[in-house]
Amino acid sequence: MILDFKQAPAEALSGRFDIAVAGAGPAGQVVARRCAEAGKRVVLLEGGALEYTGESQELYIGEELGVGYRGLSGSRLRYFGGSTNHWGGRCRPLDRHDFDVREDVALTGWPISYEEVAQYLPEACDILNIGLFNEDRTPVEGSETLVESYFRWSLEAPFAQMFDGAPVRFDLVWRDWFEASDAVTTVVNANVTAVEMDAGADRVTGFVVQGYDGRRVEIAADHYVVAMGGVENVRLLLNENRRHQDRLGNQGGMVGRCWMEHPHQNGGVYVITERLHSHLDRWDLMVDSIYARQKNESIVAPTTAFMRDANIMSAGLRLRRPNRRPLSEEEIAGAPFIRDLKFEEDYYRVGVIYMAWEQAPNPDSKLVLTEEKDALGMYRVGHDWRLLDIDFRTPRACLREVAKMLIRTGLGRLRLDDEMLVPGLPDDGGMNGGNHHMGGARMSATPETGVVDGDCKVHGVDNLYVAGSAVYPTGGHANPTVNIVQLALRLAKHLTA
């Protein structure tokens, strides 16, 4: 059943639940449903309503302290289904090497193996309505440093009707199930604002739920899961560590640290020669094709060996659909070699390279609390996104390899944008994040380097867990939703074991 905390009777939330889950985005819904299906009594607490409200969304306002960002409120949604309600649907699991420790990059490596997460990929693909992923990373013709990298799209509609379909929205696809369920008590407008602890033991005794009218109720359970999103998970832990003397995973001072994004930016313009006809499996030029949403770009990534040799992180370089047109003056810019090329003679199509790449773990890139409080009395979050030299070296090194590949294959030429030719932060402000909030409650073997252990249990607390991308030690270049669902399935299995 789904209740509204504004009218919910006290007896509906009384007694003891097996599992209490805070947050009804993809992570929270998956954990709650799978635990209920395994016979557990679950309460699912969502701070927002069933639909968008300004009252709820206002609580997401934060302060930007580091690299310019599009704002913490606009990139997230605070109601049933979470930020999947404006998710684009692009899906890809993490790669095997994303779990490895790298001697050349500090704080890399997951305390669990690739196989431990990969076993949940088929079920995650079924939930998100995407086809299974085959082993990709096949070599790119004309390059020893690049491999193909494939994405899929989550869709509510069948594949043949993909242009009429939206990505799977967790506010809709499972709402009927939660409304009909007797095993899960779902409560909206129920803001978890505090975590109560046993004074004599390292155990959580309750989630404090607060309404917009000030009403407060304490929820008791055997196990507690924080699944409020890649920023709010951290904000709750930061607020509560102030009250509980850093007992909630902050023994090493790591709560909020190593917060990551996928930097995104245009990298340049490329021109394609007449040889394109032999590569139509890579670039589908039929605009009205039902495959267009899947094959509208060629995506390449650096090989594992090249990443190590060049001391860079992972990246996905999207050679977007080339159009049959001449270069504009802006695209030619100050590149004499490309100005001398003649349209319909030396080149036939023009496209743009768009990049999304992995940010290296950086303790100085963090979420912190400001001194301003929100309407519920919680300290607001400050967003201090910072980047390292390796984060700028990664896209430049990969772009040069794409340029070499185009020359060697005779496919065409690439003109790099000016800011990709010099070290340091791009001057034009063209770089931004992809709304992929990761880290801040990172998974680690010890509390000195993270916040949760390999089972997503908060270090030092027997019965408190974190679900979602906040636990990522590293983020690869893959959009995080598939991996969020995989980890949620794994956590549900652990909680029901």
Secondary structure as GFF3:
##gff-version 3
##sequence-region A 1 497
A	DSSP	beta_strand	2	4	.	.	.	ID=ss1
A	DSSP	three_ten_helix	10	13	.	.	.	ID=ss2
A	DSSP	beta_strand	16	22	.	.	.	ID=ss3
A	DSSP	alpha_helix	26	37	.	.	.	ID=ss4
A	DSSP	beta_strand	42	45	.	.	.	ID=ss5
A	DSSP	alpha_helix	54	57	.	.	.	ID=ss6
A	DSSP	three_ten_helix	58	60	.	.	.	ID=ss7
A	DSSP	beta_strand	63	64	.	.	.	ID=ss8
A	DSSP	three_ten_helix	82	86	.	.	.	ID=ss9
A	DSSP	beta_strand	90	91	.	.	.	ID=ss10
A	DSSP	three_ten_helix	96	99	.	.	.	ID=ss11
A	DSSP	alpha_helix	114	118	.	.	.	ID=ss12
A	DSSP	alpha_helix	121	128	.	.	.	ID=ss13
A	DSSP	beta_strand	146	148	.	.	.	ID=ss14
A	DSSP	beta_strand	152	153	.	.	.	ID=ss15
A	DSSP	three_ten_helix	159	164	.	.	.	ID=ss16
A	DSSP	alpha_helix	175	180	.	.	.	ID=ss17
A	DSSP	beta_strand	184	188	.	.	.	ID=ss18
A	DSSP	beta_strand	191	197	.	.	.	ID=ss19
A	DSSP	beta_strand	204	210	.	.	.	ID=ss20
A	DSSP	beta_strand	216	226	.	.	.	ID=ss21
A	DSSP	alpha_helix	232	243	.	.	.	ID=ss22
A	DSSP	beta_strand	263	272	.	.	.	ID=ss23
A	DSSP	three_ten_helix	274	279	.	.	.	ID=ss24
A	DSSP	beta_strand	297	302	.	.	.	ID=ss25
A	DSSP	alpha_helix	304	310	.	.	.	ID=ss26
A	DSSP	beta_strand	315	320	.	.	.	ID=ss27
A	DSSP	alpha_helix	329	332	.	.	.	ID=ss28
A	DSSP	alpha_helix	336	339	.	.	.	ID=ss29
A	DSSP	beta_strand	349	357	.	.	.	ID=ss30
A	DSSP	beta_strand	366	373	.	.	.	ID=ss31
A	DSSP	beta_strand	379	384	.	.	.	ID=ss32
A	DSSP	alpha_helix	389	409	.	.	.	ID=ss33
A	DSSP	beta_strand	412	416	.	.	.	ID=ss34
A	DSSP	three_ten_helix	418	420	.	.	.	ID=ss35
A	DSSP	beta_strand	432	433	.	.	.	ID=ss36
A	DSSP	beta_strand	464	466	.	.	.	ID=ss37
A	DSSP	three_ten_helix	469	471	.	.	.	ID=ss38
A	DSSP	alpha_helix	481	496	.	.	.	ID=ss39
###
